[in-house]
Amino acid sequence: MMTNDELPIEAGVFEFRGADRPLWIWVKTCETPDCDCREVLVVASWRGRDELLLTARSIAEAMRRGSSFKEVIENAKDGELVFGFSFDSGEAINFGDPSGFYDNGVPPEFAEIVERIDGDTLDDIGRLWARGKGQPNLEMTERTPSQIHGWMPGDLLGWTEAFYGARTDYYGLDDDLFIATEYYCVTPGCDCRDRCVAFRRTGDHGREPVGRVRVPALGDVKLESEPGCGRTLRGLWDSYQRRYPSYRERLDRRTALMQAWGSRYVPPLLEQKTERVARTPGPNEPCSCGSGKKYKKCCWKKAMGAVG
């Protein structure tokens, strides 16, 4: 759990205002580069930043001596609020149990803290996790169209398809785990500003669609569920709104970034497509449809049928 280039303690401090009493938390990430864990340690204090940092420095020193997250939690002093946390699902986790769950549910003192951690903070923790691993800002690390399987210009594009992203947006509901993906129009010059949040159930057989929620720039949202999934989609959308109270501002901000992505990559793709269609390839040249086959083995037969 230790590296030669640890983050400064202050980098993991977050403050939550606006309630009866302010809450401070300190987040400790695993900084081992080759570890693929997605959990962090959370230390919380209702008594202010100074007390939080006092506990944080003690824990950081214990971890420099080789203590694990589990050992730190087990050795927490009375009154110290220390627990494991998944920044993908926004849930408290139990490092003392192989399943990661608490036998009798999340302790109330931890649940109250988790309730205060919104989606924007989850993204910040994801970025902090990447820094601890010595990785770049993954949320702004682009994928090129050649790295996006099955996408074509004119299709809506997922945020985590265009960018690697700081985290995966998971939701637990009715003992199932779901993933939310935001999709955007990236066609330059298009004023539709279409965007939606799609939900899928995860499982052994892939990701099963539950439905999508369309969120226009102006006007009411529209829930479009798969057959038999209406109640589940409404529950997931409620959870999404609780996680992102300012979800419209979030989608507006990401819309601008996705449209900028489209302005960089879509015009060259459209030009290439136009050039392929405008010129009829030779029999032994690659087919203009992009199949990878020779023209005489692909669309030449269709063309000859049309002429006949």
C-alpha positions as CSV (number, residue, x, y, z in Angstrom):
1,M,0.0,0.0,0.0
2,M,3.0,2.3,-0.2
3,T,4.8,4.1,-3.0
4,N,7.7,6.5,-3.2
5,D,5.5,9.3,-4.4
6,E,2.5,9.4,-2.1
7,L,-0.1,12.1,-2.5
8,P,0.0,14.9,0.1
9,I,-2.6,14.3,2.8
10,E,-4.4,17.5,2.0
11,A,-5.2,16.3,-1.5
12,G,-7.7,13.8,0.0
13,V,-9.7,16.2,2.1
14,F,-13.3,17.1,1.2
15,E,-15.8,19.3,3.0
16,F,-19.6,19.1,2.9
17,R,-21.6,22.1,3.9
18,G,-25.2,23.0,3.9
19,A,-26.6,20.7,6.6
20,D,-27.1,21.0,10.3
21,R,-23.4,20.3,10.9
22,P,-20.5,20.4,8.4
23,L,-18.8,17.1,7.6
24,W,-15.1,16.6,6.7
25,I,-13.8,13.5,5.1
26,W,-10.3,12.3,4.2
27,V,-9.9,9.8,1.4
28,K,-6.9,7.5,1.3
29,T,-6.3,5.7,-2.0
30,C,-4.3,2.5,-2.7
31,E,-1.2,3.8,-4.4
32,T,0.3,0.5,-5.6
33,P,0.4,1.0,-9.4
34,D,-0.2,-2.7,-10.3
35,C,-3.1,-3.1,-8.0
36,D,-6.5,-3.0,-9.8
37,C,-8.6,-2.4,-6.7
38,R,-11.4,0.2,-6.9
39,E,-11.8,0.9,-3.2
40,V,-10.5,3.6,-0.9
41,L,-10.4,4.3,2.8
42,V,-12.6,7.0,4.2
43,V,-12.0,8.8,7.5
44,A,-14.7,11.2,8.6
45,S,-15.1,13.9,11.3
46,W,-18.0,16.1,12.4
47,R,-15.6,18.1,14.5
48,G,-13.6,20.0,11.9
49,R,-10.7,19.8,9.6
50,D,-7.9,19.9,12.2
51,E,-9.2,16.8,14.0
52,L,-9.6,15.0,10.7
53,L,-6.1,15.7,9.7
54,L,-4.8,14.6,13.0
55,T,-6.4,11.2,12.5
56,A,-5.4,11.2,8.8
57,R,-1.7,11.7,9.6
58,S,-1.8,8.9,12.2
59,I,-3.3,6.5,9.6
60,A,-0.9,7.6,6.9
61,E,2.0,6.8,9.2
62,A,0.6,3.4,10.0
63,M,0.2,2.6,6.3
64,R,3.8,3.7,5.6
65,R,4.8,1.1,8.1
66,G,2.9,-1.5,6.1
67,S,-0.6,-1.6,7.6
68,S,-3.5,-2.5,5.2
69,F,-6.9,-0.8,5.0
70,K,-8.4,-3.7,6.9
71,E,-5.8,-3.4,9.7
72,V,-6.3,0.4,9.9
73,I,-10.0,-0.1,10.4
74,E,-9.6,-2.8,13.0
75,N,-7.2,-0.6,14.9
76,A,-9.3,2.6,14.8
77,K,-9.7,4.3,18.2
78,D,-13.1,4.8,19.8
79,G,-14.9,7.6,18.2
80,E,-12.9,7.5,14.9
81,L,-15.1,7.0,11.8
82,V,-13.0,4.9,9.4
83,F,-14.5,2.6,6.8
84,G,-14.0,1.2,3.3
85,F,-15.7,2.8,0.3
86,S,-16.3,2.0,-3.4
87,F,-16.2,5.2,-5.5
88,D,-17.8,3.4,-8.4
89,S,-21.0,2.4,-6.6
90,G,-20.9,5.0,-3.8
91,E,-21.3,2.3,-1.1
92,A,-19.6,1.6,2.2
93,I,-17.8,-1.8,2.1
94,N,-16.6,-4.1,4.8
95,F,-12.9,-5.0,4.3
96,G,-13.3,-7.6,7.1
97,D,-15.7,-9.8,5.1
98,P,-14.7,-11.5,1.8
99,S,-18.1,-10.5,0.3
100,G,-17.5,-6.8,1.1
101,F,-20.9,-6.6,2.8
102,Y,-21.8,-5.9,6.4
103,D,-23.8,-8.8,7.9
104,N,-26.4,-6.5,9.5
105,G,-26.3,-3.7,7.0
106,V,-24.1,-0.7,6.9
107,P,-23.6,0.8,10.4
108,P,-25.8,4.0,10.8
109,E,-22.8,6.2,11.5
110,F,-21.3,5.2,8.2
111,A,-24.5,5.3,6.3
112,E,-25.1,9.0,7.3
113,I,-21.7,9.9,5.9
114,V,-22.2,8.0,2.7
115,E,-25.5,9.8,2.1
116,R,-23.6,13.1,2.0
117,I,-21.1,12.0,-0.7
118,D,-22.7,13.0,-4.1
119,G,-21.7,12.0,-7.6
120,D,-19.4,15.0,-8.3
121,T,-17.4,14.0,-5.2
122,L,-17.3,10.4,-6.4
123,D,-15.8,11.7,-9.6
124,D,-13.2,13.7,-7.6
125,I,-12.3,10.6,-5.6
126,G,-11.9,8.7,-8.9
127,R,-9.5,11.3,-10.1
128,L,-7.6,11.1,-6.8
129,W,-7.4,7.4,-7.1
130,A,-5.8,7.8,-10.6
131,R,-3.3,10.3,-9.2
132,G,-2.4,7.8,-6.5
133,K,-1.7,5.2,-9.1
134,G,0.5,7.7,-11.1
135,Q,-2.0,7.7,-13.9
136,P,-3.1,10.8,-16.0
137,N,-6.5,12.4,-15.7
138,L,-8.4,9.5,-17.2
139,E,-11.6,11.5,-17.5
140,M,-10.0,13.7,-20.0
141,T,-8.0,11.0,-21.8
142,E,-9.6,10.6,-25.2
143,R,-10.4,7.5,-27.2
144,T,-10.2,7.9,-30.9
145,P,-13.0,6.5,-33.2
146,S,-10.8,3.5,-34.2
147,Q,-10.8,2.5,-30.5
148,I,-14.6,2.6,-30.2
149,H,-16.2,-0.7,-31.3
150,G,-19.3,-0.4,-33.4
151,W,-19.8,3.3,-33.3
152,M,-20.6,5.2,-36.5
153,P,-20.9,9.0,-37.2
154,G,-24.5,10.0,-36.5
155,D,-24.9,7.6,-33.6
156,L,-25.1,8.8,-30.0
157,L,-21.8,8.3,-28.3
158,G,-21.3,7.2,-24.7
159,W,-19.2,9.4,-22.3
160,T,-17.0,6.5,-21.3
161,E,-16.6,5.5,-25.0
162,A,-15.1,8.9,-25.9
163,F,-13.2,9.3,-22.6
164,Y,-11.7,6.6,-20.4
165,G,-13.5,8.2,-17.4
166,A,-12.6,8.5,-13.7
167,R,-15.0,5.8,-12.6
168,T,-17.9,3.5,-13.6
169,D,-21.3,4.6,-12.4
170,Y,-22.8,1.6,-10.6
171,Y,-26.2,1.4,-8.8
172,G,-27.5,-1.3,-6.5
173,L,-31.3,-1.9,-6.6
174,D,-33.3,-4.9,-5.5
175,D,-30.2,-7.0,-4.9
176,D,-29.0,-6.4,-8.5
177,L,-26.2,-4.2,-9.8
178,F,-26.8,-1.8,-12.6
179,I,-24.5,0.5,-14.7
180,A,-25.5,3.9,-16.0
181,T,-23.9,5.3,-19.2
182,E,-24.5,8.9,-20.5
183,Y,-24.9,9.2,-24.3
184,Y,-24.6,12.4,-26.3
185,C,-25.0,13.7,-29.9
186,V,-21.5,14.5,-31.2
187,T,-22.4,15.5,-34.8
188,P,-20.9,19.0,-35.5
189,G,-23.5,21.6,-36.4
190,C,-26.4,19.5,-35.1
191,D,-28.6,21.5,-32.8
192,C,-30.6,18.6,-31.4
193,R,-28.3,18.5,-28.2
194,D,-29.7,15.0,-27.7
195,R,-28.5,13.2,-24.6
196,C,-29.7,10.4,-22.5
197,V,-28.8,8.2,-19.5
198,A,-29.0,4.4,-20.3
199,F,-29.2,1.8,-17.6
200,R,-28.2,-1.8,-17.9
201,R,-28.3,-4.7,-15.5
202,T,-24.9,-6.4,-15.0
203,G,-24.6,-10.2,-14.8
204,D,-22.9,-13.3,-16.0
205,H,-24.6,-13.1,-19.4
206,G,-23.6,-9.5,-20.2
207,R,-25.4,-6.2,-19.7
208,E,-29.1,-6.5,-20.1
209,P,-30.8,-3.2,-21.1
210,V,-33.3,-1.8,-18.7
211,G,-34.1,1.5,-20.5
212,R,-33.0,5.0,-21.0
213,V,-34.0,8.5,-19.8
214,R,-33.9,11.3,-22.3
215,V,-32.9,14.6,-20.9
216,P,-33.4,17.5,-23.4
217,A,-31.6,20.7,-22.8
218,L,-35.0,22.3,-22.3
219,G,-38.2,20.5,-21.3
220,D,-39.2,17.5,-19.3
221,V,-37.3,14.2,-19.1
222,K,-38.7,11.1,-20.8
223,L,-38.4,7.6,-19.4
224,E,-38.2,4.9,-22.1
225,S,-38.1,1.5,-20.4
226,E,-37.7,-2.0,-21.9
227,P,-40.8,-4.2,-21.6
228,G,-41.4,-5.1,-17.9
229,C,-38.7,-2.8,-16.6
230,G,-40.7,0.4,-15.9
231,R,-40.5,0.2,-12.1
232,T,-36.8,-0.6,-12.2
233,L,-36.1,2.2,-14.5
234,R,-38.0,4.7,-12.3
235,G,-36.1,3.4,-9.3
236,L,-32.7,3.8,-11.0
237,W,-33.6,7.3,-12.3
238,D,-34.5,8.3,-8.7
239,S,-31.1,7.0,-7.6
240,Y,-29.3,8.9,-10.3
241,Q,-31.0,12.2,-9.4
242,R,-30.1,11.7,-5.7
243,R,-26.5,11.0,-6.7
244,Y,-26.4,14.0,-9.1
245,P,-28.8,16.7,-7.7
246,S,-27.6,19.1,-10.4
247,Y,-27.7,16.5,-13.1
248,R,-28.8,19.0,-15.8
249,E,-25.7,21.1,-15.2
250,R,-23.6,18.0,-15.3
251,L,-25.0,16.9,-18.6
252,D,-24.7,20.4,-20.0
253,R,-21.0,20.5,-19.1
254,R,-20.4,17.1,-20.7
255,T,-22.4,18.0,-23.8
256,A,-19.9,20.8,-24.6
257,L,-17.0,18.4,-24.1
258,M,-18.6,15.7,-26.3
259,Q,-19.4,18.2,-29.0
260,A,-15.8,19.3,-29.0
261,W,-14.8,15.7,-29.3
262,G,-17.1,15.4,-32.3
263,S,-15.7,18.5,-34.0
264,R,-12.2,16.9,-33.9
265,Y,-13.1,13.4,-35.2
266,V,-16.4,13.4,-37.0
267,P,-15.6,15.7,-40.1
268,P,-12.6,13.6,-41.2
269,L,-14.7,10.4,-40.9
270,L,-17.5,11.9,-43.0
271,E,-15.0,13.1,-45.6
272,Q,-13.5,9.6,-45.8
273,K,-16.9,8.1,-46.3
274,T,-17.8,10.5,-49.0
275,E,-14.5,9.8,-50.9
276,R,-15.2,6.0,-50.7
277,V,-18.7,6.3,-52.0
278,A,-17.8,8.8,-54.8
279,R,-15.2,6.5,-56.4
280,T,-16.0,2.9,-57.6
281,P,-13.1,0.7,-56.5
282,G,-11.3,-1.7,-58.8
283,P,-12.3,-5.5,-58.6
284,N,-9.3,-6.3,-56.4
285,E,-9.4,-3.2,-54.2
286,P,-11.0,-3.0,-50.8
287,C,-14.7,-2.6,-51.0
288,S,-16.0,1.0,-50.3
289,C,-18.5,-0.2,-47.7
290,G,-15.6,-0.8,-45.3
291,S,-16.2,-4.6,-44.9
292,G,-12.5,-5.4,-45.5
293,K,-13.3,-7.7,-48.4
294,K,-12.3,-7.1,-52.0
295,Y,-14.8,-5.2,-54.1
296,K,-15.5,-8.2,-56.5
297,K,-16.2,-10.4,-53.4
298,C,-18.6,-7.9,-51.8
299,C,-20.7,-5.0,-53.2
300,W,-19.7,-5.6,-56.9
301,K,-22.4,-8.3,-57.1
302,K,-25.0,-5.9,-55.7
303,A,-23.9,-3.3,-58.2
304,M,-24.1,-5.7,-61.2
305,G,-27.6,-6.8,-60.0
306,A,-28.7,-3.2,-60.0
307,V,-27.4,-2.6,-63.5
308,G,-29.0,-5.8,-64.8
